[in-house]
Amino acid sequence: MDPKCKICRRANEKLFLKGDKCTSSKCPLLKKPYPPGSGPKQRKGKRLSEYGKELREAKMLKSIYKIQDKQFKKMIRSVLERKGEEDVSTLLIKVLEKQLFNVIFRAGLAKSRSQAKKLVSHGHFIFKGRKIDIPSIKIKIGDEIKIKEKSKKNKYFQQIFLTLKKENTSSWLSLDNDKKIIKVIGEPEVSEAGIKVNVPLILAFYSR
């Protein structure tokens, strides 16, 4: 089984890490709606330590947002430095959500975050007047992301805009289908993000 599918099974929800497969009848979560290792062959009495639980949650969140440990640690440090401004768990999810590739995904222009990263890396977007190919660039309210003129003629984008529905775009984003422009109009809503991980456990893990 694909490791990405195991992540969804551990979270007990579709995280849409595999694009079309997640919406098809081939999704392993439909056949095995329980965490890996919790089937009939699981050894009785086996329990995760507190450290193991923290590590599992951290791995899950990093897998969801396609982020390396080094970059993730920097995010944790920056969030902890802002402690007091807002709930730290909320801040972390917002920081993760406000990465350029995630904005592309939340706008509905990609079926998975992996695909969104590839679209950015291949230089299909204009950000602040220039072509951008760094998926992890941070965005803020008022920023606009445009699709390159040449890329507008790409079969992928022509097809995606034909099938794109308004509800596919997160409420904190605005998508102009005619001009092919994404605009950030608000802060990400953690409840809308639908990320079911125990963030306090993750913060405890990186505070050791």
C-alpha positions as a LaTeX table, in Angstrom:
\begin{tabular}{lrrr}
\hline
Residue & $x$ (\AA) & $y$ (\AA) & $z$ (\AA) \\
\hline
Met1 & 0.00 & 0.00 & 0.00 \\
Asp2 & 1.16 & 3.50 & $-0.82$ \\
Pro3 & 2.60 & 5.21 & 2.31 \\
Lys4 & 0.41 & 8.25 & 1.60 \\
Cys5 & $-2.68$ & 6.09 & 1.93 \\
Lys6 & $-1.50$ & 4.86 & 5.32 \\
Ile7 & $-1.32$ & 8.47 & 6.49 \\
Cys8 & $-5.02$ & 8.92 & 5.68 \\
Arg9 & $-5.86$ & 5.69 & 7.49 \\
Arg10 & $-3.97$ & 6.82 & 10.59 \\
Ala11 & $-5.87$ & 10.12 & 10.51 \\
Asn12 & $-9.12$ & 8.23 & 9.79 \\
Glu13 & $-10.05$ & 10.79 & 7.13 \\
Lys14 & $-9.35$ & 11.62 & 3.50 \\
Leu15 & $-6.43$ & 14.04 & 3.35 \\
Phe16 & $-6.40$ & 14.01 & $-0.46$ \\
Leu17 & $-2.73$ & 13.16 & $-0.76$ \\
Lys18 & $-3.24$ & 11.09 & $-3.92$ \\
Gly19 & $-5.51$ & 13.30 & $-6.00$ \\
Asp20 & $-8.03$ & 11.34 & $-8.09$ \\
Lys21 & $-7.43$ & 8.10 & $-6.19$ \\
Cys22 & $-8.85$ & 9.73 & $-3.05$ \\
Thr23 & $-12.20$ & 10.35 & $-4.73$ \\
Ser24 & $-12.39$ & 6.95 & $-6.44$ \\
Ser25 & $-13.53$ & 3.52 & $-5.22$ \\
Lys26 & $-9.84$ & 2.51 & $-5.05$ \\
Cys27 & $-9.26$ & 4.60 & $-1.91$ \\
Pro28 & $-7.89$ & 2.17 & 0.74 \\
Leu29 & $-9.73$ & 4.09 & 3.48 \\
Leu30 & $-13.01$ & 2.76 & 2.07 \\
Lys31 & $-11.83$ & $-0.85$ & 2.31 \\
Lys32 & $-9.91$ & $-0.53$ & 5.56 \\
Pro33 & $-11.48$ & 2.26 & 7.64 \\
Tyr34 & $-9.14$ & 1.73 & 10.58 \\
Pro35 & $-5.53$ & 2.71 & 11.36 \\
Pro36 & $-2.69$ & 0.53 & 10.01 \\
Gly37 & $-1.76$ & $-2.14$ & 12.52 \\
Ser38 & $-5.13$ & $-2.15$ & 14.25 \\
Gly39 & $-6.49$ & $-5.12$ & 12.29 \\
Pro40 & $-7.07$ & $-8.64$ & 13.60 \\
Lys41 & $-3.35$ & $-9.49$ & 13.45 \\
Gln42 & $-2.28$ & $-6.66$ & 15.70 \\
Arg43 & $-0.46$ & $-7.80$ & 18.81 \\
Lys44 & $-2.66$ & $-7.32$ & 21.85 \\
Gly45 & $-1.47$ & $-4.91$ & 24.51 \\
Lys46 & 0.79 & $-2.97$ & 22.13 \\
Arg47 & 0.68 & 0.73 & 23.01 \\
Leu48 & 2.51 & 3.80 & 21.82 \\
Ser49 & 4.62 & 5.73 & 24.31 \\
Glu50 & 3.99 & 9.45 & 24.76 \\
Tyr51 & 7.07 & 10.10 & 22.61 \\
Gly52 & 5.69 & 7.76 & 19.96 \\
Lys53 & 2.36 & 9.60 & 19.90 \\
Glu54 & 4.11 & 12.95 & 19.54 \\
Leu55 & 6.30 & 11.62 & 16.73 \\
Arg56 & 3.30 & 10.11 & 14.92 \\
Glu57 & 1.38 & 13.41 & 14.99 \\
Ala58 & 4.44 & 15.36 & 13.78 \\
Lys59 & 5.01 & 12.95 & 10.89 \\
Met60 & 1.35 & 13.17 & 9.92 \\
Leu61 & 1.31 & 16.98 & 9.79 \\
Lys62 & 4.57 & 17.14 & 7.83 \\
Ser63 & 3.22 & 14.59 & 5.36 \\
Ile64 & $-0.02$ & 16.51 & 4.87 \\
Tyr65 & 1.82 & 19.74 & 4.03 \\
Lys66 & 4.75 & 18.09 & 2.21 \\
Ile67 & 7.31 & 19.77 & 4.43 \\
Gln68 & 10.81 & 18.68 & 5.43 \\
Asp69 & 11.81 & 18.46 & 9.08 \\
Lys70 & 14.36 & 21.29 & 8.89 \\
Gln71 & 11.81 & 23.74 & 7.48 \\
Phe72 & 9.18 & 22.49 & 9.92 \\
Lys73 & 11.45 & 23.19 & 12.89 \\
Lys74 & 11.93 & 26.78 & 11.70 \\
Met75 & 8.16 & 27.21 & 11.52 \\
Ile76 & 7.76 & 25.84 & 15.04 \\
Arg77 & 10.38 & 28.27 & 16.37 \\
Ser78 & 8.76 & 31.27 & 14.64 \\
Val79 & 5.34 & 30.29 & 15.99 \\
Leu80 & 6.62 & 29.85 & 19.55 \\
Glu81 & 8.23 & 33.31 & 19.37 \\
Arg82 & 4.77 & 34.76 & 18.68 \\
Lys83 & 3.27 & 33.01 & 21.70 \\
Gly84 & 0.70 & 35.30 & 23.28 \\
Glu85 & $-0.52$ & 36.85 & 20.02 \\
Glu86 & $-2.84$ & 33.93 & 19.33 \\
Asp87 & $-3.27$ & 30.28 & 20.23 \\
Val88 & 0.01 & 28.61 & 19.18 \\
Ser89 & $-1.74$ & 25.62 & 17.60 \\
Thr90 & $-3.88$ & 27.95 & 15.49 \\
Leu91 & $-0.84$ & 29.99 & 14.47 \\
Leu92 & 1.02 & 26.91 & 13.26 \\
Ile93 & $-1.85$ & 25.73 & 11.04 \\
Lys94 & $-2.23$ & 29.25 & 9.62 \\
Val95 & 1.49 & 29.45 & 8.81 \\
Leu96 & 1.30 & 26.08 & 7.04 \\
Glu97 & $-1.85$ & 27.09 & 5.15 \\
Lys98 & $-0.29$ & 30.35 & 3.91 \\
Gln99 & 2.34 & 28.67 & 1.75 \\
Leu100 & 2.00 & 29.43 & $-1.96$ \\
Phe101 & 1.51 & 25.84 & $-3.08$ \\
Asn102 & $-1.20$ & 25.31 & $-0.47$ \\
Val103 & $-2.99$ & 28.43 & $-1.74$ \\
Ile104 & $-3.00$ & 26.87 & $-5.22$ \\
Phe105 & $-4.48$ & 23.70 & $-3.71$ \\
Arg106 & $-7.07$ & 25.57 & $-1.62$ \\
Ala107 & $-8.11$ & 27.61 & $-4.66$ \\
Gly108 & $-9.03$ & 24.34 & $-6.35$ \\
Leu109 & $-6.39$ & 24.52 & $-9.09$ \\
Ala110 & $-4.75$ & 21.27 & $-7.98$ \\
Lys111 & $-6.20$ & 17.96 & $-6.80$ \\
Ser112 & $-3.49$ & 17.44 & $-4.19$ \\
Arg113 & $-0.75$ & 19.43 & $-2.50$ \\
Ser114 & 1.85 & 17.35 & $-4.35$ \\
Gln115 & 0.35 & 18.42 & $-7.65$ \\
Ala116 & 0.17 & 22.04 & $-6.48$ \\
Lys117 & 3.88 & 21.94 & $-5.64$ \\
Lys118 & 4.70 & 20.67 & $-9.12$ \\
Leu119 & 2.60 & 23.37 & $-10.77$ \\
Val120 & 4.48 & 26.07 & $-8.85$ \\
Ser121 & 7.88 & 24.44 & $-9.43$ \\
His122 & 7.20 & 24.33 & $-13.18$ \\
Gly123 & 6.75 & 28.10 & $-13.20$ \\
His124 & 3.07 & 28.41 & $-14.12$ \\
Phe125 & 2.38 & 31.34 & $-11.76$ \\
Ile126 & 3.22 & 35.02 & $-11.42$ \\
Phe127 & 3.64 & 36.44 & $-7.91$ \\
Lys128 & 4.47 & 40.07 & $-7.21$ \\
Gly129 & 5.13 & 40.73 & $-10.89$ \\
Arg130 & 7.53 & 37.88 & $-11.57$ \\
Lys131 & 7.46 & 34.18 & $-12.31$ \\
Ile132 & 7.76 & 32.16 & $-9.14$ \\
Asp133 & 8.94 & 28.57 & $-8.76$ \\
Ile134 & 9.35 & 28.31 & $-4.97$ \\
Pro135 & 6.32 & 26.44 & $-3.55$ \\
Ser136 & 6.89 & 27.41 & 0.09 \\
Ile137 & 6.81 & 31.20 & $-0.44$ \\
Lys138 & 4.61 & 32.77 & 2.26 \\
Ile139 & 1.59 & 34.84 & 1.23 \\
Lys140 & $-0.45$ & 37.43 & 3.11 \\
Ile141 & $-3.78$ & 39.23 & 2.83 \\
Gly142 & $-3.96$ & 41.29 & $-0.35$ \\
Asp143 & $-1.48$ & 39.15 & $-2.31$ \\
Glu144 & $-2.43$ & 38.04 & $-5.81$ \\
Ile145 & $-1.25$ & 34.98 & $-7.71$ \\
Lys146 & $-1.73$ & 35.02 & $-11.46$ \\
Ile147 & $-1.46$ & 32.23 & $-14.00$ \\
Lys148 & 1.12 & 33.00 & $-16.70$ \\
Glu149 & $-0.34$ & 34.01 & $-20.06$ \\
Lys150 & 1.35 & 31.05 & $-21.74$ \\
Ser151 & 0.08 & 28.66 & $-19.09$ \\
Lys152 & $-3.52$ & 29.82 & $-19.57$ \\
Lys153 & $-3.42$ & 27.97 & $-22.90$ \\
Asn154 & $-2.20$ & 24.80 & $-21.20$ \\
Lys155 & $-4.73$ & 21.96 & $-21.54$ \\
Tyr156 & $-4.54$ & 21.26 & $-17.80$ \\
Phe157 & $-5.63$ & 24.77 & $-16.81$ \\
Gln158 & $-8.25$ & 24.98 & $-19.54$ \\
Gln159 & $-9.80$ & 21.76 & $-18.24$ \\
Ile160 & $-9.56$ & 22.66 & $-14.55$ \\
Phe161 & $-11.39$ & 25.97 & $-15.09$ \\
Leu162 & $-14.14$ & 24.20 & $-17.01$ \\
Thr163 & $-14.88$ & 21.89 & $-14.09$ \\
Leu164 & $-14.01$ & 24.21 & $-11.19$ \\
Lys165 & $-16.88$ & 25.07 & $-8.88$ \\
Lys166 & $-17.07$ & 28.04 & $-6.49$ \\
Glu167 & $-17.24$ & 25.74 & $-3.45$ \\
Asn168 & $-13.85$ & 24.25 & $-4.43$ \\
Thr169 & $-12.19$ & 27.51 & $-3.37$ \\
Ser170 & $-11.59$ & 28.18 & 0.33 \\
Ser171 & $-13.49$ & 31.12 & 1.84 \\
Trp172 & $-10.31$ & 33.08 & 2.57 \\
Leu173 & $-9.42$ & 33.12 & $-1.13$ \\
Ser174 & $-11.04$ & 34.71 & $-4.17$ \\
Leu175 & $-10.63$ & 33.24 & $-7.65$ \\
Asp176 & $-11.35$ & 35.25 & $-10.79$ \\
Asn177 & $-12.11$ & 32.61 & $-13.44$ \\
Asp178 & $-11.91$ & 35.09 & $-16.31$ \\
Lys179 & $-8.62$ & 36.78 & $-15.39$ \\
Lys180 & $-7.23$ & 33.59 & $-13.82$ \\
Ile181 & $-6.18$ & 35.40 & $-10.63$ \\
Ile182 & $-6.21$ & 34.13 & $-7.05$ \\
Lys183 & $-6.46$ & 36.81 & $-4.37$ \\
Val184 & $-5.92$ & 36.31 & $-0.64$ \\
Ile185 & $-8.83$ & 38.09 & 1.03 \\
Gly186 & $-8.57$ & 36.84 & 4.61 \\
Glu187 & $-6.83$ & 34.64 & 7.14 \\
Pro188 & $-7.14$ & 30.84 & 6.84 \\
Glu189 & $-9.86$ & 29.35 & 9.01 \\
Val190 & $-8.46$ & 26.46 & 11.04 \\
Ser191 & $-11.89$ & 24.83 & 11.20 \\
Glu192 & $-12.12$ & 24.97 & 7.42 \\
Ala193 & $-8.64$ & 23.48 & 7.02 \\
Gly194 & $-9.96$ & 20.21 & 8.45 \\
Ile195 & $-6.58$ & 19.11 & 9.80 \\
Lys196 & $-7.27$ & 16.58 & 12.53 \\
Val197 & $-3.93$ & 16.28 & 14.26 \\
Asn198 & $-3.00$ & 16.92 & 17.87 \\
Val199 & $-0.90$ & 20.08 & 17.46 \\
Pro200 & $-0.06$ & 20.42 & 21.19 \\
Leu201 & 1.61 & 17.00 & 21.02 \\
Ile202 & 3.67 & 18.19 & 18.04 \\
Leu203 & 4.74 & 21.33 & 19.89 \\
Ala204 & 5.70 & 19.20 & 22.89 \\
Phe205 & 7.81 & 16.98 & 20.63 \\
Tyr206 & 9.80 & 19.91 & 19.23 \\
Ser207 & 10.15 & 21.58 & 22.61 \\
Arg208 & 12.22 & 18.71 & 24.01 \\
\hline
\end{tabular}
